[in-house]
Amino acid sequence: MECKICGKHYSEGLLELLSEVYGPRLQGVLERLSAPPSRYAVRVNTLRGSVDEVVSYFRAIGVDCMAHEQIGEAAMISVEGPFKIDPSGNSITAKKHAAESVMLGSNLYMPGIMRMQRVKVGDTVRIEDPRGHLVGSGISNIHSGLRGVNGIAVSTSQSIYRLPPIRETTLFSEGKIQEQSLPAIITSRVLDPQPGETIVDMCAAPGGKATHIAQLQRERGRVFAFEHSPRRAARMIEEIKRLGIRSILVERADSRYLDRDRPTLMADRVLVDPPCTALGVRPKLYEEATAAEVFSSAVFQKQFLRAAARIVKPGGVIVYATCTLTIQENEGAVRFAVEELGLELEEPPIKLNAAGEGIGLKECIRFDPDVSETPGYFIARFRRTR
């Protein structure tokens, strides 16, 4: 089924679940998901740099950048576009997530290539997603048939939207900034970690929130960053090194069983940022998730919450966050935590002006794409009272 406005593909069952949340607003929500927010957030690693330094850097290279008015470690970069793309040249098909990055002006890297027509070094090529949507064009740095190498495959010269190449700046290589959405930055602020505390991040890769937590503690505390995937854990270790953080301990584990596998582990605060259907991610070229995946994901997420309730100290805090939109994965998980696990839902210590409330749960934070210039996101804070 196609959205009548944005033309992006969503399954009928998924649209029904989203209709439970948005009703007549749904078409507008899907349209906003197909485009990026007007401003793109980066988190400043204040252990190594300052927001003023970051803002000055981007302004010096002609990029509109400003400090966020509420979050002291966030800088906001203007997103330009949309632009029309010259469709000339043979095509290189990028994987979905790589295509969505190219859509914002990123270069196309070798691991992001799905297939290509005949090309050679220096050719002008067009970049398409797996469904044939044109997202950008650029100059090829490779020839057809080349495989098994890393690096930039296409230097992007045209894209639908435009951001500076953040990962190619000296700010990034020096560990002074981290790409992170504004709601993700808010999540660690809602957790409110304090110096000296033991914090558990249950699904920590790629490490954005774990490193932010350590930053908020000024590295005076312990952050246990658990990740089940060896590849994702290795990538997180590299990010921690780049940012120069020393108070994070990365461990491989299935966090659904932390209470059983690490019986002595007790945390002052626990972050539960579990795998989800990621329906709130922007920009979205199309959506592959189904209604069945939403229900399966909701069951999976509750397992993390159950373990979190067992490893947090009495009086401790749990924060639950997702980058998705459905009631099943958000408010449904909150009601499970309250009714089945005995956790107490709390008002967050911070809330953005643009954020809304949970559906029937005023203590929760909802970022809805049609009313906030952010990705779709959900945050809830609990306390263990016994």
N, C-alpha and C positions, 0 to 999 in steps of 0.2 A: 504494500500500500504506500502511496506517495502523499506527503504533506501537500495540501493544495496551494500553499503559499511558497514554501521554500524548495519544493521539489526533491527533498531528500527522502531516502527510503527508510521507513520504519515498519516493523511488522505490525499487523493489526492487533495482536494481543498486547504488544508493548504500548501501542497508542491507547488502548483501553486502560491500562494501568496508569499512564500519565494523565489521562482524562480524569481519573479519580482525584488527582492532585490539582489540576489546573482548570478543568471544565472548559468554558469558552475561551480561556486565555491560551489554550494549548497551541494553536497555530502561531501565535506571537512568540511563544517560548521556543518552538522549533526553529522559527526564523532567526531568533537571536542566537541560538546555539550554532547556527551555520556561519556565524561571523565572530571574530574575536572581540573582547571588550575594547573600548576606546583607549584604555590605558593598560599597560602591561606592567606587572609588579616584579621588582627584584628585591630580595632581602639583602640588606647591607650587613656584612659580618663585622660588627662593631668591635670585635677583638683585634681586627686588623686595619680597619678603615672607618671612615665617617660618611654619613649621608651627604654632607656638604661636598666632600671630595667626589663622591659618585655623581651627584647632580652636576657639578662643575665639569667633570670629565665628559659626560654625554653632551652637555651644552656646547662644549668646546669643539665637538665634532659635528655640530649642527643638528643635534637631536633634542627635541622638546622633552625635558625631564624635570620633575619636581618632587620635593619631599612630600610624603603622605601627611595629611593634616591631623590624623589621629595616631598612627603607628610610627613610632620614632625610628625604627630600623628599616622602614620601607621607602623605596623610591619608585616613582611611577613614570613610565616612559610612554609617550604618545604613540599610538598605532596609526599609520597612514594608510589610506585606501578607502574603498576598493579601486583597483586599477584594471584596465583591460590588458590581456596578454597576447602578444604576437604568436599565432599558432604555427608559424613556419618551422621547418626542420623535422627530422625524424624524432620518434618519441622514445623516451625512457619511462617505464612504468615504475613508480615508487610504491612501496608498501604503505598502507593506510596512514600510520602514524608519521612516517617520514614525509609523506605527501602533505599532511597537515602542517608540518614544520616548514616545508618549502612554501606553502601557502602564505606564511608569515615572513618569508624572505630568507630563511635559512638555506645554506648550501645543502646539496644532496650528497650524503656519504655512502660509501660502497655497501655497507650492510643494509641500507634502506632500499636497494634496488631489487625489484621483482623480476623484470625482464626488460629487454631493449631491442629496438630495431638496429639496423646496421649504422654504426657511428664510428667516428675516429676522433682522435685528439684535435681540439680546435673547432670542431663542428658546433654550430648553434643547434640546440636541441630543445624540444618541448618536454615538459615533465607532467605526467598524468598520474592520477590515482588508479587503483585497480579497476574502477568502474568507468574509466575514461574521462573523468573530469580534469580539465586543464588547470593546473595550479601554478605553473611558472615556466620560465624558460631560462636558458643560460648557455655557458660554454662548456663543452665536454672536456674533461681531463683524462678520459679513458677511451679505449676502443672496444667495440663489441667483441664479446667472447672472453673478456678479461674477468676473472673471478678470483676469490680467495685472498684479496688484499683489502687493506683499510685505507682511510683517507678520503679526500673530497673527490667524488665522481663527477659532479657538475657544480661549477661556480654559478650560483643563481644571479641573474641580472634583472629579471622581471618576476614579480610575484603579485598575487591578488592584493595582499596587504604587505606592509613594509615595517620591519623592526631592524634596528642595528644588529649586527652579528655578535650577540652578547657573549657567547662562549669563545669568541675569538679576540676579545678585548684583554688588555693587560690587567684590568680590574678582576676579571674572572681567573686568569692564570695565576694571579697573586693571591687568590683566595679572599678577595674583599667583597665579592657579591655571590649570591646564589639565586638562580632562577626559581621562583616559588610564587604561586598564586596568592593573592591577598587573603582569601579565606583560609588557605593552608598556614599562612603566617599568623592569622588570628587564632587558629587552633592551639598553637603552643602558648599563646597569651592566655587563652581560656584555661589551659592546664595550670598556668601560673607557677612554674617550678621555682623553688627557693634554694638559695645556697645551702649546701650541706645535706640536701635530701638525696635519696636514692630514687631514681626515675626508671621506669621500664617503658620502652617503646616496643610494642609487641610485633608490629609488622613494619620494620624500620626502613627498609630500602625504598628509594635510593638514598635516604639519609637527610633529607631536607629538614624534617621536624626534629630529628634527633640532634642535629648540629645546632638548630635554633634553640632547643632546650638547653644544651650545654652553654650556648652563648648567653641566654637569659640568666643562667646560674653563674656567669663569669667563670666557668670551669671549676667552680667550687662545689663539687658534688659528684655523684656517679650516675652515668646514664648507661643502662644496659640496652643495647640495640639488637633485637633478635630478628633473624631472617632465615627462612627455610631454604631458599634457593642459593646454591653455592655461587652461581654467576652474579646474582644480584648482591649477595653479601660482599663479594670481591669488589664489585663496582662501588659499593658504599664505602668500603675501606679507602679506596682511592679518593673519593670525595672528601672524606674526613681528613685525609692527609693534605689535600689541596687547601682546605679551609684552616688547617693548622690546629685542629681541636685535639686535645689530649685526654679529656675526661670521659670519653666514650669507649665502652667495651663491646665489641661486635661479637656475637655468638650465633652460630647456626642452630636453629631449633624450630620445631613446629609449636608455635605459641599457644595453640589450643590445649596443649598438655603441659604447660609450664608448671602448674601446681603439682603435677605428678612427677615430672622429670627433674624439677629443681625444688624439692620440698622445703629447703631452707630460705628460698628467695622471698623476701617481703619488701614491698615498695611503698614509699610515701605517696607516689602518684603513678598512674598507669595511663599511657596513651593507647587507645584501641583505634587504629586506622586501618581496618581490614580490607582485603580485596573486595571490590564492588563492581557493579556494571558500568561505572564511570560515565553515566548518562549526562552529567553536568559539564564534561570537558568541552572547552571551546578553543578554536573553531572546529566544528565537526563536519566532515564531508558527507558522511552517511553513518548510519548506526547498524551494527551487526548483532547487538544483543537481542534476546527474545524474552518473552514473558516467563518462559520456563527458567531461564537463567536468573531472572530477578528472584523468583521463589527459591531457587537453589542457593543463590548468594545470601539471601536472608537467613536461611538455616545455618549456613557456614559462619556468618558473622556472629550469631548468637553463641557459638562455641568459644569464640575469643572473649566475648563478654563474660561468660561463665568462668573462664580461667582467670580473667582480670579480677573478678569479684573475690576470688580465693587468694590471690597473691598480694592484694593491696591491704595495707595495715588498717585496723579499725580507726575510723576517723579520716582515712585517706581518700584521695580524689581519683576518679576515673573520668577521662574524657573520651567520648566516642565521636568519630568523624568519618564522613564519606564524601566523595565527589560525585554523588548520584542524586536522583530526584524522587524516587518512588517512596510511597508510604511504607511498603513492606521492608525496605532496607533502612529506613530512617525512623519514623515515629513508631513503627512496629517493633523495632529493636529496643527503643526506649521503654515501651510498655512492658516488654519482656524483662528488661533489667529491673524495673520497678516491681512488677507483680511476681516474677518468678525468682529473682535474685535478691530481693529486699534492699536494693540500692535506692537512695533518696535523690531525686532530681533537684538540681540547684540552679539558681540564676547565675549566668556567667559573670565574671568580674569585669569583662569588657565586651562591648558590642558596637559594631560599626553602625554609623548613621543609616547606611543604605540596606542593612540587613533586616529581614523579617523574622517572624516567629514560626515555630513549628505548627503543624496543623493540629489544633486542639491542645497544644503544649506550648504555652507562652514562654516557658523557661528556655526552650531550644532556639537555636539560630538557624534560619534558612536563608540561603542566598539563591534567589530565583532569577534566572537569566533575563526575564522580561522587565524586571524592576531594578536590578542592580548591575552595574558595569563590572561584573565578575563572572567566573565560571559558576555553575550550579553547585551548591555545597550544603552540608548539614553538619551541625555541631551540637552535642549535648554533654553536659557536665553532671556527674553523680558524686555522691559521697557515701562511703560505707559507714553506716551508723552502728553496726554491731559486729 
